[in-house]
Amino acid sequence: MIIGMSCARDWYQYLLTNLFAILSNNKVEKAYLFIDDDYIEGLNLLKEKFQTEFICKNINDTFNKYIRNDSPNANTRYTKCSMCRLYFSKEINEEKILYIDVDALVVSNIDELWNINLEEYYVAGTTDTGMMRDGVVYLKFIDSNVPYINSGVLLMNLDLIRKEKIDDKWLNLINNERFMYPDQDAINIACKEHIYLFSVEFNSSTSTSLLENKKDIKIMHYTMKKTNWVSQHKYSELWYDYEKLYEEFRAKNK
């Protein structure tokens, strides 16, 4: 399994907890991290324990490389971290990759997700039902019969995206049109009719569907305002359990 994640410096503590959870439940060959620095203190312990290769890329350099200064989406509340998945295919030389938001906690084995056949699809994701909430559909540019996915957990067919220049298409959209959810909107527009839908158990959230049985959740996505985003959540204990396990692991291996 090959994964991609991103976060700014002030979220490193959450990134490390998340990586610990993913690696505790899955065999990950490589993890591409788009971050503020060349490396993060703490990755060496995870590398030694789980035999995972970490490749770190600077989010500022890559953002400036692909997102124009005059892009209408360059200074929105959606950060450079969220934009990075738009140029994975240009920066990462892999056939496919699983992108996971830093606030999406992997609490189980997800080989089933990784092994989805994407031969005819650019990406795979879970329907974002929040877009239809209260009968409001702001996405006038997408047919209501076409699925609109949440990009927080995204399986990406990098080979096909490169071959058919889908990355150029969504970067052109980002650099020229204003969107409410920039990276997510661009991905849905560019990949229309070539999106595979996977089960909500791999992206359970208030934006998709929050499963009632905690045991059914394989990836818990905390899509809430980032103030008390864990403590006020119905399933806060999932995050706190792994946070405690990671702290114990780190203390034992110092």
N, C-alpha and C positions, 0 to 999 in steps of 0.2 A: 504494500500500500504506500502511496506517495501523497502527502498532504501539503496544503499551503495555508498559511495563516498570516495575519498582520496586526500590528498594534503600535501605538506610540509609547514612549518611554514610561509614562505614568500608568500604563496598563501591564507592564511586564510581570507583576506579581500574579495577575489573572492568567496571563499567557502561560506561565510556568505551571500553574495549577492545572490548566486545561491540557497542556502537553502531558503532564503526569497521568491524568485520567485517560487520555487517548492511548498512551503507550502501555498503561496497565491492562488494557482490555484488547489491544490489537498489536499485530506485528507491523511496524511502520519502517520501511526501508529508508525513506528520506523525508525530511520536513523542510520546506522552503518558508523562511520567515522574512517578511517585509517589515523592517523595524527601523528605529532611529539610529541605531548603532551598528558597529561591525559584528558584535557578539553580545550575549547577555550572560552575566554571571549566573551560574546555575545550570546552564545547558550541558556543561561537561559531566555533571553528575548523572543527568538523564542519558547522555550518550553512553557513558560507561555501563549504566544499569541495563539499558534497553537495546544497545547496539544500533542506535539510529543516527544517521548522518544529518547534521543540521547545516543548511546553506542559508546564510543571512544576506539580505539585500537591503540597501538603503531606500526607505520609502520616499525621502525627499528627492533624491537623485532620479529615481524612476518616475515619480510624479512629474517632475519638471521636464523629463524627456518626452513624455507622451501627452500631457495635458497643457494646452496653451494658456498663457497668462490671461488672455482675453476670453477664455472659455466662460460661458454663462454659469457653469457649474463649478468653477475653480474655487470659489469662496463660500460655498454653501455650508450648512451644518453637517453635511456628510464629508468626512475627513479624507485625507490622502490615503488612509488605510483602507477605506472601503473601495477606493478607485483601483487599487492594485490588481484586483482580479481581472480587470479589463485588459491588462497587458501581460498576464501570465503566459500566454501563448508566445509572446515575443521574448520574454525574459527567462523562460524555463524550457529546457530542451527535454521534454518528456512526452509520452504518448497521451497520457491523461493525468488528471490530478483531482484530488478532493479538497475543495476549499471549505474551511470551517471558520465561522466568526469566532472571535475570542470569547464571546459570551454564550457560545453554544457548547455545552459540556457533553462529551462522549462518555456515557456511563455503561456501555456494553460493547460486545463485539459487533462490528459493522462490516464484516466481509461481504455480506449479502449486498450491501449498498455499493461497495467498491467493485464487485464483480458484475454489476449491471452491464449488459451489452449495449454500448453506445454507437455501434457501427453507423447507424443512420441519423444519429442525434448529435447536436452540438453540445448540449448540456442536459443535465437531469436535476430536478428540484421538486419541492413540494408546493402545491397551490397556496398562494397567499390569500386566504379568505378575508383578511382585513380590508382588502381593496373593495370588497363588495358589501362591507358592513353598513347597516342602516340604509341599504338600498342606494348607496352613493357609489357611482363608478366614475372616477375622474379620468380613467385611461381611455379617452376618446379615440386615441390612435390605435387601439387594439380591439379587434372584434370580440364581443362579449362571449363568443363561443370558443375562443382560443384561451387555453390556460395561461394564467399569469402567476409566475412562481416567485417565492421568496428566495433571495440570493444568499442568505446567510449560511446555508449548507448547499453546496453546488458541486456536482460531479461534472467535470469539464473534459470534453474530447478535444484535447489540444491539437492533435494531428489534423482533424477535420476542420477545426476553426482556422488553422493556418492555411490549409489547402484551399478553402473556399473564401479566405480573406474576411471572415466574420469579425475578427478583431479590428480590422481597418474600418469596418462598417460601424461598429459600436463606438469606436474612438472618434469617428467623424461626427456621430450623433452627440457625444459628450462635448465636443469642442465647438459645436454650432447651435445646439438647441437647449433651452432651459427645461429641466425636469424636476419633478417633486422628489423623486427617489433616483438620483442620477444613474448610478451604476446598475441598479436593478431594472430601471425602466429601459435603459439602453440594451441590456442583455435580452430582455423580453421582446423588444421590438426586433432586434437583429436575428433572434433565434426562432421567431414565430413559425409554428408548424413543424419545428425540428427540436421540440422539447419533450423529454421523457419525464413522466411523473412517477415519483416514488412515494412510498408510504409515509404518512405523517409521523410514524414512530421514529423516523430518522431526522425529523425537524419539528418537534412538538413545541408549540409556542402560542402566545395569545394572537400572533399574526397569522398562524396557520390553523392549528387546532390543538388545544391543550388536552391531552388524553387524561381521562379520569382515573385510570389505573396507572399508578406510578411505575409498576413493574413492566408495563408495555412500552415505556419510553427508552429508546436507545440513544437519542441525542436530545438533551433538554436545552432549548434555545430561550434564553432570558431576554426576550424582546420587550423590555420596559424602558421607561425613561431612566437614564443612567444616574439617578439619585436614589440610593437605597434599592438598586436594581435586583439585588439578591434578597435582602432581608424582608422585603415586602411581598416576595413571591410565594405562591402556594407551595412550590417545591424547593424552597430555599435550602432544606436539609441536604438535598443532593449535592449542591455546591459545597456546603460547609463540611460534609463528610469527606469529600476529596481534598478540600483545602487542609483539613486536619491530617489526612493521610500523607499529603505532600510535605507538610511541615515536619511530621515525624520522620519521613524518609530523609529529608534534608539534614535534620539534626543528627540522625544516626550515621550519616555518611560524610559529615564535615571532616 
